[in-house]
Amino acid sequence: MDRIPILKIGPALLVTIQVDLHDDVAMALEEDLGNRIVKSGAKGVLIDISALEIVDSFIGRTLANIAGVARLLDAETVVVGMRPAVAITLVELGLSMPGIRTALDAERGMAVIRARIAEVGTADDHVVDKR
C-alpha cells in the first residue's frame, strides 16, 4: 500500500499528495498524520492537493476528519493548491470542510500557520499561574 510522506518543516508538517488518493491511502494518511502531530508537537499541518484532479465525498470527508484530528491535537490545518474543479465538486457534493483553512499556495499556507502560532503564543503569554 502506498503511503503519503509527511515532512516536518519548522513547527508544521507538510503533506504533498502526489498520487491518486484511494480510500485505503487516505485512511492511512489520517492515522499517520495524527501520530506525527503527537510525536513532533507540530502546531500546523499544510496539505498540498495541487496534484489531485478529482475528489469524491469520501476523500472530502477524510480531509475534514484529518482537520478535526489535527485541531484536537492543537494543530491548524491549511489545504493549499486546490484546483477550481475540485472546489466546485466539493461544493456540489455539499461537503462543508469545518476546521480547514485554505490558501492558494504553500507560501501563503505557511503564513497562515505562522500567524496562528504567533496568535496562540501571544494568548499563552497572558496566562497567569495562580499557584
N, C-alpha and C positions, 0 to 999 in steps of 0.2 A: 504494500500500500504506500502511495506517495504521502509525504509529509511536507507541510509548508514550513520553510525555515523562518525562525524568529531570531532577529538580531537585536542586541542591546546597543542603543546609541544614547549616551548620557543617561538621563533619567527616564528614557522612554524605550519601548520595544517597537521594532519596525517589522511589519509583516507585509511582504510583497507577494501577492498571489499571481504566479506566472503560469499556472496550469489550470485546466478545467476543474472547477470546484465541485467535484462529485460529492454526494451525500456523506460517504464514509470519510473522505478527506476533510470536509467541513466539520464533522463531529470530532475528528482527531485534533483539528486546529483549536476548537473550543476548549478541549481538555488541556492540550499542550500550553495554550496561552495562559489559562488560569494558573497552571503550575509555574510557568515562568514569571508571572507577575509576583507571586508569593516569593519565589526563590530570589528574584532580583530586587524586589522592593520598588519596581517601576511605578511611576506616577502617571504615565501616559502610554497609550497604545496607538500607533499610527498604522492603519491598514490601507495599503495601496491596491486598489482594484482596477487600475487602468487597463490591465490585460483581459479583464472579464468583458466579454461581448454580450452575454445574456445572463440573466439570473431568473430563478424561479422562486416560488413562495417559500420553499424550504431554505434556500440559501439566504433569502431576505430575513427569515425568522432566525436563522443561525447567526447572522451578523448582529441582529438585535439581542440575541442571547449572549453573544460574546461581550457586547457593550454592557449588558446587565451584570454579568460576572465581573467584568473589569471594574465597574462602578462600586460593587460590593467590596471589592478588594482595593478601593481607594485609588483607582486609575481612570483617567479620562480617555475615551475612545474617539479618535478622529479618522474618518474614512476619506481618502483622497483619490483623485483620478477617476471619478465616476463618469462614465460616458452618458451622453444625453439619452440614448436608447435604454440604458439601464435605469436611469432616473424615471423615465416615462413608464417603464414596466413596473417598477416598484409602486408608483402612484396608481397605475391601472389595477394592480393587484390589491390595492387598498392597504398596503403594509405601512404602518407607522413605524418609525425607527426610534423609539424612545431611548434617550441616553447616547445617541450617536450624533456627534458634531461632524460636519463635512467641511472640506476645503478643496479648492481647485487642484492644488498640487502639494507635494511633500513639504516644500519650504513653508508654505502658509499653514499647513497642518502642524508642523513643529512649532510654529509661532503660537498657535492656539494652545498647544500643550504647555509651552514655556509660560504663557500668560496664566494658565490655570495653576501651574506650580507656584508661580510668584504670588498669586492671589491667595492660595491656601497657606503659603509660608507666612504671608502678612497676617492672615487671620490667626495662625498659631502663635505669632509674636504677641498677640493681645490676650492670650490665655494666662490667667493668673493662678498660680498654685497656692491654694489656701490651706496648706497643711500646717 
